[in-house]
């Protein structure tokens, strides 16, 4: 017997929530960055939840950068309800373990909620 979880839909990250397009990304990057641990977050309030993940080329080769982006997407997907509605770009500042990334995302969510409230 399979166990069905109700959270599967609420924890998904549909393509419609992924920020694409140069114009939208530039508008968000013009905002003041918020630093939290291994991450920098750029945030603009908005009616829809949109997100993008950046890992600079100075961090490892393509395989390592893609692994970081996958980890960041997974961590965000599981905690996205902790973030305010709007457009967020996460940029990795330096190499980090998964635990450190989780702490950085939590800290970022707390800072953005505090800024939002």
N, C-alpha and C positions, 0 to 999 in steps of 0.2 A: 504494500500500500504506500502510495506516494503522499508526502506531506506538502500541501500547498501553502505558500506563504503569501500573506496579503501585502507585504512590503515590496514585492518584486516590481510592481508598476510604479510605486512612489519613489523607488531608488533607481529608476532607469535614467539614462542620459540620452534622450532622443536627438537625432540629427538637427532637429529644429532649434535646439538649445545651443548648438555649437556656433560660435560667432565666426562668420566668414566675410570676406570682402575687405578690400584695402581701406575704403572710406570709413566703415564702422570701426575698424581696428585703430586707425589713426585718431579718430575722435576720442576713443577711450584712453589711448596712450597719452593724450594731451592732459589728462587729469593728473593730479598729484599722486605719486605712488605711496603706498602704505607698506612698510617693511615689517615682516613677521618671520623671524627665524631664517630659514633657507629660502623663503619666498618674498617676492615683491608682488603686490596686487594693485591693479589700477581699477577703479570702480566708478561707475556712473549710474545713478538711480534711474530706473525705468519701469515700465509696466510689465515687461517680459523678462524672464530669466534667460540670459545668454552668457556663454563662457568660452574662453580660449586659453590655450596652454602654450607657453613659449619656453624653450630651452636653448640658450645661446650656443653657438658653435664652439665656443671655448671649452665646453664640457664634453669631453670624450668624442668618440667617433659616432657616426649616424646610429649604429645599433644601440649604443648607450643612451643617446639623446631620445630615441624612440621608446626605450624602456622607461626612462624618466617620465615621458609624456603619458605613457600607459598607466604608470603608477599614480601620477597626478590626477588623471581622469577617473581612475577607480576610487581614489580617496575622496575626490570631490563628489562623485556620484553617490557615495554612501553618506556624505554629510551635507548635501546641498540644501537641505531644509534649515540648516543652521545659518545660512547666508541670506542676506536681504535680497529682495527682488531687484533686478537691474543687470547691467552688463559688467562682467568682471574678466580681466585678463590676469592670469597668474604667470609670473616669470620666475624661473628657478635662478637663484643667485649663485649657488655653488653646489657641488655634489653633496648628496645627503642620503642617509639610510632611510628606509621606509618609515621607521618609528619617528625620526626627526621630521620627515615630511608631514606625517599625521599631526604632530604637535604644532607645526607651522600652520597647517590648515585650520586647526582649532583656534589658535591664537589670532589668525587673520579673521575668522568668523566672529570672534568676540570683539575685535577692534572695529570691524565694519558694523556690527550690530550696535555697538556703543556710539559710533559716529552717526548711525542711522536714527537712533532714538532721540 
